[in-house]
Amino acid sequence: MSKLFSQENREAFSNPLNLNNPITVQVLGICSALAVTSQLKPAIVMGLSVTAITAFSNVIISLIRKTIPNRIRIIVQLVVVAALVTIVSQILKAYVYDVSVQLSVYVGLIITNCILMGRLEAFAMQNGPWPSFLDGIGNGLGYALILVLVGFVRELLGFGTLLGFQVVPQCVYDWGYVNNGMMTMPAMSLIIVGCIIWAHRSINKEEK
Amino acid sequence: MKALRNFFDKIKPYVEEGGKYHAFRSLVDGFETFAFVPNQTSRVGSVNIHDAIDSKRIMSFVVIALMPALLFGMYNVGYQNALVAGQLENATFVGMFLYGLLAVLPKIIVSYIVGLGIEFVVAQWKNEEIQEGFLVSGIIIPMIVPVTCPLWMLAIAVAFSVILAKEIFGGTGMNVFNPALITRAFLFFSYPAAMTGDYTVWVSQSSIFGCGYNAPEAITTATPLGQAALEGFSGYDSATICNAITGLIPGSIGETSFIAIALGGLLLLWTGIASWKVMLSVFVGGALTGWLMQACELTEIQWYEHLVLGGFAFGAVFMATDPVTSSRTECGKWVYGLLIGFVAVLVRVLNPGYPEGMMLAILFMNLFAPLIDYCVVQRNISMRAKRAINK
């Protein structure tokens, strides 16, 4: 048990959440972070989907890493990821159809998410299944964390709702408050992600 | 003046480092260097370029140049209000001006308090001198928004642009985009209803503190360009153009009067603060494109009408010539200006969603200004290299 949660394994899980966050530090997976975060619910679903796919593709690739011929490893990785993405896409269609419609192509485009390929190449190809699993979960959650933050700000200021529930009370609108239309545009999420990166780097100045 | 000098000398020890109120150092420093040309000329011991006036004096000249347009804008706000209320024959000049003053002054105050507040905080925080760029932006911003723009929106937009378009790039002189235009772009994309909406925003329709008149009902008053985008330009005749030149048309506060803007423009050219190349080439670019569009029968607006309607003249004189965000090479200034005029008219004519293209055109070319400079410099380098080789 102690070996399962050794210092190394714990770091494989916790580093991507903060100091090595895929979005704010490695600046990967930005495109989907801009596209799906106009509301909180798709952001959460997208974050969870990517977490599941990263974790399991990491495990699968890690299991077969010694048998993959080096020259075709990218194709093999893509096949694994594509299979998992298809499964997730079908599950989403079956259980949360409205979110699936909202996410539209972006579920399919998880295949091209740089975080996935990056983790497979950088971690799963060199490490055993269990650390790879933790690494996948950590990176997925690190990605989801930023998505939820951005989605929270954008839905609150852009629509006045959270998860579809009206949060900004009607009386505020009566005083003349208006929802910020720019928050619903992808341009604004780029600025919010930039602000998060700014804050993250000023907090963690010493570590670098 | 003497009393002011003595006052600054008296409070100085308190705000120096270690003094009782050193949190206000940048504030006092800012006002002191605004009121008096500082004696101290250079803080860093490296090479400096000597200029007869410092940037606070330049900014003051631009603010003076903006005054005709601003004062006329105030009068026009009152005039348009009386017009929609049908009370034009009862309204007096002073009454209309006072109404406009009451409508515009809060915007100027909000813009300055928010913008300068952020500048002072940043200067204090980074332990730098206060930067003066906002003196001009702060007065331009109220002039390029509709008169009915709510103050809280203005405050948010000013904070957004000062922080994200200026301070994070390093403050005055480092910004890529014109902060005043970023403010307007933010308002335009965030609160489209308050910026164009159903065209009730251009004219103030209710009285303020007993000044002005309440319009009998909400009256839709499009700007001439908006009208043209909606239903074609056929309803307009030469009277509209006369009004556009004097400025008695609905529109953003400072942009309507061609004559008032021209007065300010002449002052800028006479003092050498604005580049005549940029100013001229924007007009030439706009006129040529307008003529081309007309020749291709894409628009009913005459080419010369493009130059006096909407924010074209204001943008050409006060925004495109911003020395920080425009091209710096002399050849690049021509390209930069021509392309602004070109893009502005292109957006106006070909995109029905945006009746006014000046803001987008200038922001777009702000983005390209460094590239234009780079190309001009590289061309010069390769020309000289060729000359050296051929010898």
Contacts between the chains, C-beta under 8 A, distances in Angstrom:
chain1	res1	chain2	res2	distance
A	176	B	150	5.8
A	176	B	152	7.4
A	177	B	152	7.8
A	178	B	153	7.4
A	178	B	191	5.5
A	178	B	193	6.9
A	178	B	194	6.7
A	180	B	190	4.6
A	180	B	191	7.2
A	181	B	189	6.3
A	181	B	190	5.2
A	181	B	191	6.5
A	181	B	192	5.9
A	182	B	186	6.6
A	182	B	189	4.4
A	182	B	190	4.0
A	183	B	190	7.4
A	185	B	189	6.7
A	187	B	189	7.8
A	191	B	164	6.5
A	198	B	168	7.5
